[in-house]
Each structure stands twice: as structure tokens, then as C-alpha cells.
Amino acid sequence: MLNTKLVAWSLGIWTTITFLVCVIYGLVTPQSLRMSGFLEMMLPAFKWLTWWGFLLGLVEAFLYGVYAGLVFCPIYNLLHRRWGPRPTMMPLDASSKN
């Protein structure tokens, strides 16, 4: 079973770090290799190389990750309860017999 809070925070932080990596990559590569067009399509109101756009992109990336965790965990936990491995009975060992 997955902890929804833990997975949501983990994915939120992961998507924020991924956003930062994309921005840094865009700053060190030529314009033809930048991901600015992709980021502007995926993040509403994001504008490349503005402080407002950068901060908004950080928040939006984090919220997308949290959303993914909040949706994924209940689905996973439901399916795990339905089809996950069942606990097995442990056989008694010789030392526990009288």
C-alpha cells in the first residue's frame, strides 16, 4: 500500500526539480534545442525567461506532480487490495513445538 501524502510530495518535488533542469538546459543550449515551446504549451500562462513565468512554472510543476500522486495512489491502492499478493501462513518451525 502506498502512502498518498508521501507519494504526492515526492512527485511534486520531482516535477519541480525536472522543471528546474529544463530551464537550466534551456539557458545553456542554443535556441533551437530549448524546451521553452514545450514548457509554454504544458504550463498555462508560463512565459520563457521572465521572473513571473519562472515562479509560476515552479508552482505549476509542483502542483502537477501533487495531482499525479493524489490520483495515482488511490488507484494503485485499490488495485493492490484487489489483485495484490496475499499474505501466506508461516509454517511452525520445530523450535516452537512442545
N, CA, C and O atoms as a GROMACS GRO file, in nm:
protein
  392
    1MET      N    1   0.085  -0.118   0.000
    1MET     CA    2   0.000   0.000   0.000
    1MET      C    3   0.090   0.125   0.000
    1MET      O    4   0.191   0.131   0.070
    2LEU      N    5   0.050   0.221  -0.079
    2LEU     CA    6   0.126   0.345  -0.090
    2LEU      C    7   0.066   0.454  -0.002
    2LEU      O    8  -0.055   0.463   0.013
    3ASN      N    9   0.152   0.534   0.057
    3ASN     CA   10   0.111   0.649   0.136
    3ASN      C   11   0.087   0.766   0.040
    3ASN      O   12   0.181   0.815  -0.022
    4THR      N   13  -0.037   0.810   0.028
    4THR     CA   14  -0.072   0.914  -0.069
    4THR      C   15   0.003   1.044  -0.044
    4THR      O   16   0.051   1.106  -0.138
    5LYS      N   17   0.013   1.084   0.081
    5LYS     CA   18   0.082   1.209   0.113
    5LYS      C   19   0.229   1.202   0.073
    5LYS      O   20   0.283   1.297   0.015
    6LEU      N   21   0.293   1.092   0.104
    6LEU     CA   22   0.434   1.075   0.071
    6LEU      C   23   0.457   1.074  -0.081
    6LEU      O   24   0.550   1.139  -0.129
    7VAL      N   25   0.375   1.003  -0.154
    7VAL     CA   26   0.390   0.996  -0.299
    7VAL      C   27   0.358   1.131  -0.363
    7VAL      O   28   0.428   1.174  -0.455
    8ALA      N   29   0.254   1.200  -0.315
    8ALA     CA   30   0.219   1.331  -0.372
    8ALA      C   31   0.332   1.431  -0.351
    8ALA      O   32   0.368   1.503  -0.445
    9TRP      N   33   0.389   1.437  -0.233
    9TRP     CA   34   0.501   1.528  -0.208
    9TRP      C   35   0.623   1.489  -0.291
    9TRP      O   36   0.690   1.575  -0.347
   10SER      N   37   0.651   1.359  -0.299
   10SER     CA   38   0.766   1.313  -0.376
   10SER      C   39   0.753   1.352  -0.523
   10SER      O   40   0.848   1.401  -0.583
   11LEU      N   41   0.637   1.330  -0.581
   11LEU     CA   42   0.616   1.364  -0.721
   11LEU      C   43   0.616   1.516  -0.742
   11LEU      O   44   0.665   1.564  -0.844
   12GLY      N   45   0.563   1.591  -0.646
   12GLY     CA   46   0.566   1.736  -0.656
   12GLY      C   47   0.709   1.789  -0.657
   12GLY      O   48   0.742   1.877  -0.736
   13ILE      N   49   0.792   1.736  -0.571
   13ILE     CA   50   0.932   1.779  -0.566
   13ILE      C   51   1.005   1.733  -0.692
   13ILE      O   52   1.087   1.807  -0.747
   14TRP      N   53   0.977   1.611  -0.737
   14TRP     CA   54   1.041   1.559  -0.858
   14TRP      C   55   1.006   1.644  -0.980
   14TRP      O   56   1.094   1.675  -1.060
   15THR      N   57   0.880   1.681  -0.996
   15THR     CA   58   0.843   1.762  -1.112
   15THR      C   59   0.901   1.903  -1.102
   15THR      O   60   0.933   1.963  -1.204
   16THR      N   61   0.915   1.956  -0.981
   16THR     CA   62   0.978   2.086  -0.964
   16THR      C   63   1.126   2.080  -1.004
   16THR      O   64   1.176   2.170  -1.072
   17ILE      N   65   1.196   1.977  -0.961
   17ILE     CA   66   1.336   1.960  -0.998
   17ILE      C   67   1.349   1.942  -1.149
   17ILE      O   68   1.441   1.995  -1.211
   18THR      N   69   1.258   1.866  -1.208
   18THR     CA   70   1.260   1.846  -1.353
   18THR      C   71   1.238   1.978  -1.426
   18THR      O   72   1.303   2.004  -1.527
   19PHE      N   73   1.149   2.062  -1.376
   19PHE     CA   74   1.128   2.194  -1.435
   19PHE      C   75   1.257   2.276  -1.428
   19PHE      O   76   1.296   2.339  -1.526
   20LEU      N   77   1.323   2.274  -1.314
   20LEU     CA   78   1.449   2.349  -1.299
   20LEU      C   79   1.555   2.298  -1.396
   20LEU      O   80   1.629   2.377  -1.455
   21VAL      N   81   1.564   2.166  -1.413
   21VAL     CA   82   1.660   2.109  -1.507
   21VAL      C   83   1.628   2.155  -1.649
   21VAL      O   84   1.719   2.188  -1.725
   22CYS      N   85   1.500   2.157  -1.686
   22CYS     CA   86   1.460   2.202  -1.820
   22CYS      C   87   1.497   2.349  -1.842
   22CYS      O   88   1.544   2.386  -1.950
   23VAL      N   89   1.477   2.433  -1.741
   23VAL     CA   90   1.510   2.575  -1.754
   23VAL      C   91   1.661   2.592  -1.766
   23VAL      O   92   1.708   2.668  -1.851
   24ILE      N   93   1.737   2.524  -1.683
   24ILE     CA   94   1.883   2.533  -1.690
   24ILE      C   95   1.932   2.482  -1.826
   24ILE      O   96   2.019   2.543  -1.887
   25TYR      N   97   1.876   2.373  -1.872
   25TYR     CA   98   1.912   2.319  -2.004
   25TYR      C   99   1.882   2.423  -2.113
   25TYR      O  100   1.962   2.440  -2.205
   26GLY      N  101   1.769   2.490  -2.101
   26GLY     CA  102   1.733   2.592  -2.198
   26GLY      C  103   1.826   2.712  -2.196
   26GLY      O  104   1.844   2.779  -2.298
   27LEU      N  105   1.885   2.740  -2.082
   27LEU     CA  106   1.977   2.854  -2.070
   27LEU      C  107   2.116   2.824  -2.126
   27LEU      O  108   2.186   2.916  -2.167
   28VAL      N  109   2.155   2.698  -2.127
   28VAL     CA  110   2.291   2.664  -2.169
   28VAL      C  111   2.298   2.606  -2.310
   28VAL      O  112   2.407   2.578  -2.359
   29THR      N  113   2.185   2.588  -2.376
   29THR     CA  114   2.184   2.533  -2.511
   29THR      C  115   2.137   2.638  -2.611
   29THR      O  116   2.077   2.739  -2.572
   30PRO      N  117   2.165   2.616  -2.738
   30PRO     CA  118   2.116   2.709  -2.839
   30PRO      C  119   1.963   2.711  -2.845
   30PRO      O  120   1.898   2.616  -2.801
   31GLN      N  121   1.907   2.817  -2.898
   31GLN     CA  122   1.762   2.834  -2.903
   31GLN      C  123   1.692   2.717  -2.973
   31GLN      O  124   1.582   2.680  -2.934
   32SER      N  125   1.754   2.661  -3.074
   32SER     CA  126   1.690   2.553  -3.148
   32SER      C  127   1.672   2.426  -3.064
   32SER      O  128   1.590   2.341  -3.100
   33LEU      N  129   1.746   2.412  -2.955
   33LEU     CA  130   1.737   2.293  -2.869
   33LEU      C  131   1.659   2.318  -2.740
   33LEU      O  132   1.643   2.227  -2.659
   34ARG      N  133   1.613   2.437  -2.720
   34ARG     CA  134   1.543   2.471  -2.595
   34ARG      C  135   1.408   2.402  -2.585
   34ARG      O  136   1.347   2.363  -2.685
   35MET      N  137   1.364   2.388  -2.461
   35MET     CA  138   1.233   2.330  -2.433
   35MET      C  139   1.130   2.438  -2.403
   35MET      O  140   1.023   2.408  -2.349
   36SER      N  141   1.160   2.562  -2.435
   36SER     CA  142   1.071   2.672  -2.399
   36SER      C  143   0.933   2.656  -2.463
   36SER      O  144   0.832   2.684  -2.398
   37GLY      N  145   0.927   2.613  -2.587
   37GLY     CA  146   0.797   2.594  -2.652
   37GLY      C  147   0.714   2.487  -2.584
   37GLY      O  148   0.594   2.503  -2.565
   38PHE      N  149   0.779   2.378  -2.546
   38PHE     CA  150   0.709   2.270  -2.475
   38PHE      C  151   0.659   2.317  -2.339
   38PHE      O  152   0.545   2.290  -2.301
   39LEU      N  153   0.744   2.388  -2.265
   39LEU     CA  154   0.703   2.438  -2.134
   39LEU      C  155   0.587   2.536  -2.146
   39LEU      O  156   0.496   2.536  -2.063
   40GLU      N  157   0.591   2.621  -2.247
   40GLU     CA  158   0.482   2.718  -2.266
   40GLU      C  159   0.351   2.648  -2.305
   40GLU      O  160   0.243   2.698  -2.272
   41MET      N  161   0.360   2.535  -2.374
   41MET     CA  162   0.239   2.459  -2.407
   41MET      C  163   0.183   2.386  -2.286
   41MET      O  164   0.062   2.378  -2.269
   42MET      N  165   0.270   2.332  -2.202
   42MET     CA  166   0.227   2.247  -2.090
   42MET      C  167   0.188   2.325  -1.965
   42MET      O  168   0.105   2.278  -1.886
   43LEU      N  169   0.246   2.441  -1.945
   43LEU     CA  170   0.221   2.519  -1.824
   43LEU      C  171   0.142   2.644  -1.859
   43LEU      O  172   0.196   2.734  -1.923
   44PRO      N  173   0.016   2.652  -1.819
   44PRO     CA  174  -0.066   2.769  -1.852
   44PRO      C  175  -0.004   2.899  -1.800
   44PRO      O  176   0.041   2.905  -1.686
   45ALA      N  177  -0.002   3.001  -1.883
   45ALA     CA  178   0.046   3.136  -1.851
   45ALA      C  179   0.197   3.143  -1.831
   45ALA      O  180   0.248   3.248  -1.791
   46PHE      N  181   0.270   3.036  -1.858
   46PHE     CA  182   0.416   3.037  -1.846
   46PHE      C  183   0.476   3.112  -1.963
   46PHE      O  184   0.439   3.089  -2.079
   47LYS      N  185   0.568   3.203  -1.933
   47LYS     CA  186   0.643   3.277  -2.036
   47LYS      C  187   0.791   3.255  -2.011
   47LYS      O  188   0.840   3.268  -1.899
   48TRP      N  189   0.863   3.222  -2.117
   48TRP     CA  190   1.006   3.191  -2.106
   48TRP      C  191   1.086   3.314  -2.064
   48TRP      O  192   1.068   3.423  -2.118
   49LEU      N  193   1.173   3.294  -1.968
   49LEU     CA  194   1.270   3.392  -1.919
   49LEU      C  195   1.209   3.520  -1.862
   49LEU      O  196   1.260   3.630  -1.885
   50THR      N  197   1.102   3.506  -1.789
   50THR     CA  198   1.051   3.615  -1.706
   50THR      C  199   1.046   3.563  -1.563
   50THR      O  200   1.024   3.444  -1.540
   51TRP      N  201   1.064   3.652  -1.466
   51TRP     CA  202   1.058   3.609  -1.326
   51TRP      C  203   0.921   3.556  -1.291
   51TRP      O  204   0.909   3.454  -1.222
   52TRP      N  205   0.817   3.624  -1.338
   52TRP     CA  206   0.682   3.577  -1.309
   52TRP      C  207   0.659   3.440  -1.372
   52TRP      O  208   0.602   3.351  -1.308
   53GLY      N  209   0.703   3.422  -1.497
   53GLY     CA  210   0.688   3.293  -1.564
   53GLY      C  211   0.764   3.183  -1.494
   53GLY      O  212   0.715   3.070  -1.482
   54PHE      N  213   0.886   3.215  -1.448
   54PHE     CA  214   0.966   3.115  -1.377
   54PHE      C  215   0.899   3.071  -1.247
   54PHE      O  216   0.888   2.952  -1.221
   55LEU      N  217   0.855   3.168  -1.167
   55LEU     CA  218   0.790   3.134  -1.040
   55LEU      C  219   0.659   3.059  -1.063
   55LEU      O  220   0.629   2.963  -0.993
   56LEU      N  221   0.583   3.105  -1.161
   56LEU     CA  222   0.458   3.036  -1.194
   56LEU      C  223   0.486   2.894  -1.243
   56LEU      O  224   0.414   2.801  -1.208
   57GLY      N  225   0.590   2.877  -1.322
   57GLY     CA  226   0.628   2.744  -1.370
   57GLY      C  227   0.666   2.651  -1.256
   57GLY      O  228   0.630   2.534  -1.256
   58LEU      N  229   0.739   2.703  -1.157
   58LEU     CA  230   0.774   2.622  -1.040
   58LEU      C  231   0.649   2.574  -0.967
   58LEU      O  232   0.638   2.456  -0.932
   59VAL      N  233   0.556   2.665  -0.944
   59VAL     CA  234   0.434   2.631  -0.872
   59VAL      C  235   0.351   2.532  -0.953
   59VAL      O  236   0.301   2.433  -0.899
   60GLU      N  237   0.335   2.558  -1.082
   60GLU     CA  238   0.255   2.470  -1.166
   60GLU      C  239   0.317   2.331  -1.176
   60GLU      O  240   0.246   2.231  -1.171
   61ALA      N  241   0.449   2.324  -1.190
   61ALA     CA  242   0.516   2.194  -1.198
   61ALA      C  243   0.494   2.116  -1.069
   61ALA      O  244   0.464   1.996  -1.073
   62PHE      N  245   0.508   2.183  -0.954
   62PHE     CA  246   0.485   2.116  -0.826
   62PHE      C  247   0.341   2.066  -0.816
   62PHE      O  248   0.318   1.953  -0.774
   63LEU      N  249   0.246   2.149  -0.855
   63LEU     CA  250   0.105   2.109  -0.845
   63LEU      C  251   0.069   1.995  -0.939
   63LEU      O  252  -0.013   1.910  -0.906
   64TYR      N  253   0.131   1.992  -1.057
   64TYR     CA  254   0.109   1.878  -1.148
   64TYR      C  255   0.158   1.748  -1.084
   64TYR      O  256   0.091   1.646  -1.093
   65GLY      N  257   0.273   1.753  -1.018
   65GLY     CA  258   0.324   1.634  -0.951
   65GLY      C  259   0.235   1.590  -0.836
   65GLY      O  260   0.208   1.471  -0.819
   66VAL      N  261   0.189   1.687  -0.757
   66VAL     CA  262   0.099   1.654  -0.645
   66VAL      C  263  -0.030   1.593  -0.699
   66VAL      O  264  -0.080   1.495  -0.644
   67TYR      N  265  -0.083   1.651  -0.804
   67TYR     CA  266  -0.205   1.597  -0.866
   67TYR      C  267  -0.183   1.452  -0.910
   67TYR      O  268  -0.269   1.367  -0.886
   68ALA      N  269  -0.071   1.424  -0.973
   68ALA     CA  270  -0.042   1.288  -1.018
   68ALA      C  271  -0.039   1.192  -0.900
   68ALA      O  272  -0.092   1.081  -0.909
   69GLY      N  273   0.023   1.233  -0.790
   69GLY     CA  274   0.027   1.148  -0.672
   69GLY      C  275  -0.110   1.127  -0.609
   69GLY      O  276  -0.143   1.017  -0.566
   70LEU      N  277  -0.190   1.234  -0.605
   70LEU     CA  278  -0.324   1.224  -0.546
   70LEU      C  279  -0.416   1.136  -0.629
   70LEU      O  280  -0.509   1.076  -0.574
   71VAL      N  281  -0.394   1.129  -0.757
   71VAL     CA  282  -0.478   1.043  -0.843
   71VAL      C  283  -0.421   0.901  -0.848
   71VAL      O  284  -0.497   0.804  -0.843
   72PHE      N  285  -0.288   0.888  -0.859
   72PHE     CA  286  -0.226   0.758  -0.876
   72PHE      C  287  -0.241   0.669  -0.752
   72PHE      O  288  -0.276   0.552  -0.764
   73CYS      N  289  -0.215   0.722  -0.633
   73CYS     CA  290  -0.212   0.640  -0.512
   73CYS      C  291  -0.344   0.569  -0.482
   73CYS      O  292  -0.344   0.448  -0.458
   74PRO      N  293  -0.457   0.639  -0.483
   74PRO     CA  294  -0.581   0.566  -0.456
   74PRO      C  295  -0.610   0.457  -0.560
   74PRO      O  296  -0.661   0.350  -0.526
   75ILE      N  297  -0.577   0.484  -0.685
   75ILE     CA  298  -0.596   0.382  -0.789
   75ILE      C  299  -0.506   0.262  -0.762
   75ILE      O  300  -0.550   0.148  -0.767
   76TYR      N  301  -0.378   0.289  -0.734
   76TYR     CA  302  -0.284   0.181  -0.704
   76TYR      C  303  -0.330   0.101  -0.582
   76TYR      O  304  -0.332  -0.022  -0.586
   77ASN      N  305  -0.366   0.171  -0.475
   77ASN     CA  306  -0.406   0.102  -0.352
   77ASN      C  307  -0.532   0.018  -0.374
   77ASN      O  308  -0.543  -0.092  -0.320
   78LEU      N  309  -0.625   0.068  -0.452
   78LEU     CA  310  -0.746  -0.009  -0.484
   78LEU      C  311  -0.709  -0.136  -0.560
   78LEU      O  312  -0.756  -0.245  -0.525
   79LEU      N  313  -0.627  -0.123  -0.662
   79LEU     CA  314  -0.588  -0.240  -0.739
   79LEU      C  315  -0.501  -0.336  -0.658
   79LEU      O  316  -0.508  -0.457  -0.676
   80HIS      N  317  -0.418  -0.281  -0.570
   80HIS     CA  318  -0.335  -0.366  -0.484
   80HIS      C  319  -0.422  -0.449  -0.389
   80HIS      O  320  -0.396  -0.567  -0.369
   81ARG      N  321  -0.525  -0.387  -0.332
   81ARG     CA  322  -0.616  -0.462  -0.245
   81ARG      C  323  -0.689  -0.571  -0.323
   81ARG      O  324  -0.714  -0.680  -0.271
   82ARG      N  325  -0.722  -0.541  -0.447
   82ARG     CA  326  -0.799  -0.635  -0.529
   82ARG      C  327  -0.714  -0.750  -0.580
   82ARG      O  328  -0.754  -0.866  -0.571
   83TRP      N  329  -0.595  -0.718  -0.636
   83TRP     CA  330  -0.515  -0.819  -0.704
   83TRP      C  331  -0.374  -0.835  -0.650
   83TRP      O  332  -0.294  -0.910  -0.707
   84GLY      N  333  -0.342  -0.766  -0.543
   84GLY     CA  334  -0.206  -0.773  -0.489
   84GLY      C  335  -0.178  -0.908  -0.426
   84GLY      O  336  -0.267  -0.991  -0.413
   85PRO      N  337  -0.053  -0.930  -0.387
   85PRO     CA  338  -0.017  -1.058  -0.325
   85PRO      C  339  -0.088  -1.076  -0.191
   85PRO      O  340  -0.106  -0.981  -0.115
   86ARG      N  341  -0.128  -1.196  -0.166
   86ARG     CA  342  -0.196  -1.229  -0.041
   86ARG      C  343  -0.093  -1.277   0.060
   86ARG      O  344   0.002  -1.347   0.024
   87PRO      N  345  -0.110  -1.241   0.187
   87PRO     CA  346  -0.018  -1.291   0.290
   87PRO      C  347  -0.035  -1.442   0.305
   87PRO      O  348  -0.146  -1.494   0.296
   88THR      N  349   0.074  -1.511   0.328
   88THR     CA  350   0.069  -1.657   0.344
   88THR      C  351   0.091  -1.693   0.489
   88THR      O  352   0.150  -1.616   0.565
   89MET      N  353   0.043  -1.810   0.526
   89MET     CA  354   0.063  -1.860   0.662
   89MET      C  355   0.206  -1.909   0.675
   89MET      O  356   0.255  -1.982   0.589
   90MET      N  357   0.271  -1.870   0.781
   90MET     CA  358   0.407  -1.916   0.806
   90MET      C  359   0.400  -2.051   0.877
   90MET      O  360   0.329  -2.064   0.977
   91PRO      N  361   0.472  -2.152   0.828
   91PRO     CA  362   0.468  -2.281   0.897
   91PRO      C  363   0.540  -2.272   1.030
   91PRO      O  364   0.634  -2.194   1.047
   92LEU      N  365   0.492  -2.352   1.124
   92LEU     CA  366   0.556  -2.357   1.254
   92LEU      C  367   0.692  -2.424   1.240
   92LEU      O  368   0.703  -2.526   1.172
   93ASP      N  369   0.791  -2.372   1.301
   93ASP     CA  370   0.922  -2.438   1.296
   93ASP      C  371   0.935  -2.536   1.411
   93ASP      O  372   0.853  -2.534   1.503
   94ALA      N  373   1.033  -2.618   1.408
   94ALA     CA  374   1.050  -2.725   1.507
   94ALA      C  375   1.073  -2.670   1.647
   94ALA      O  376   1.037  -2.735   1.745
   95SER      N  377   1.132  -2.551   1.660
   95SER     CA  378   1.166  -2.499   1.792
   95SER      C  379   1.042  -2.450   1.866
   95SER      O  380   1.046  -2.438   1.988
   96SER      N  381   0.932  -2.422   1.798
   96SER     CA  382   0.814  -2.374   1.867
   96SER      C  383   0.723  -2.484   1.913
   96SER      O  384   0.626  -2.458   1.985
   97LYS      N  385   0.751  -2.609   1.874
   97LYS     CA  386   0.669  -2.724   1.919
   97LYS      C  387   0.712  -2.766   2.058
   97LYS      O  388   0.828  -2.749   2.095
   98ASN      N  389   0.617  -2.821   2.135
   98ASN     CA  390   0.648  -2.871   2.271
   98ASN      C  391   0.706  -3.005   2.268
   98ASN      O  392   0.738  -3.061   2.373
   0.00000   0.00000   0.00000
